[in-house]
């Protein structure tokens, strides 16, 4: 087994979590948090715990299947916690974990940026499409 220099070991460590490498686990995480439903669910939970039905009403267009899958994946990743309160009917609340809370400034900034710059993006799309149509 060849020996490696300290610089080679540092380089290997730096590449260990490189989202540009297809097999890197951080690529999966970037894929997850860049999903539109994930972004919207996290933003909806940003101001406190919500019941499933509250999330469903708040996030227009999300199907029951997609909302359930999204919540499960966020729970698996440790970004959301699901709390079941035994009652009749059973009450289920979803809430950001401390780890999920650390992601909120970034997610909220992306959402705000999109809302702020949508007119400019729409104008650019129209200009591009007009040139492409020629």
N, C-alpha and C positions, 0 to 999 in steps of 0.2 A: 504494500500500500504506500503510494508516494506521500511524502510529507507536504503540507501546505504552509505557505507563509501566513503571517498574521493578516496581511492585506488580502490574500485570497479568501481566508476565513471570513473577514468582514464583508467582502464582496458577496460571498455565498449567503451570508446572513441577510444582507440587504436585499438580495433577490428572493429570499424565502417568502416574503409577502409583497409581491409585485403584481398588481392587478392587470398589468399589460401582458402577463404570461397566462395563457389560456387555462392551464391546470391549477393556477394559484387559487387557494380558497378565498382570498380577498375578492377575486373576480366574481364569485358567487354572491358575496355580500354586497358588492357594488351593484350587481344585477338586481338584487332584492330591494335595496333601498332606493333604486332609481325607478322602480315600478310605479305607475301612476296611482294604483289603488293603495299601495303602501304609503306613498306621500300624503294622499288625502286622509287615510285613516290616522296616520300620526298627527297630522294637523288638527283633525277633529278631536283627538285625545289630548291635544296640547293644552287645552283649558280645563282639563279635569276628567275624571272617570265618566264613562258613558255605558249605557246599556246597549245591547246589540241593536234593538229597534231604533234607538236614538241615532246610532251610527248609520243604519240603513236609511233613515229619513234624511240625515244630514248630507250624505254622499249620493247625490243624484246619479242614477244610471248604473250603480253597482248591483250586480245580481246577488242573490242569497249565497250562491255557490262561491263566487269570487270573494265576497266579504268574509265568509267562513274560512276559505283557504288563506286569505291574507292575514286574518287574525291568528290563525294557527301557526303560520310561518313566522309572524312577529313574536308570538309567544315562544316558539322553538328557539328563535335567535336571542331571546332574553330582552326584547325591547318592549314587550307588552306583557302584563300579567292579567290572568283571568281569575276573577273571584266569584265563587258561587255562594249565594246566601240561601240556606235552606228555608224555604217559605212556600206558601201556596198562592200563586204559582212560584216556582223556583226563580230567584233573581240572579242574573249573571251580569257582572260589570267588568269592563275592560279598562285598564289604566296603564299609563306609561311606567316602566320601571326606571330606576335611577339611570341605567344605561340608555334607555330610550329617551329620557329627558336630555341627556347630553347631545343627542342628535337633533333635537328640536330647533335650535338656532339656525342650523344649516338648512333643514327642511323648510322652516318658515321663511327663510330668506329666499329660497328658490321659488316658493309659492308667491311671495310678495313681488319678486322680480318679474315672474310671468304675468301677474295681474297688472303690474305697472307698465310693462313694455309690450303688451299684446298688440296695441295699435301699430307700433313700429314694426313688429314682426308681420302683422297682416299686410301692411304696406309693402314690405320687402317681398313677401310671397306673391302678391299681385304683380309687382314689377318683374319678378323672376318668371312667373308664369306667362306674362305678356311677351317677354323676349323668347321664351322657350316655345311658344306657340307659333312663332314666325317660321 
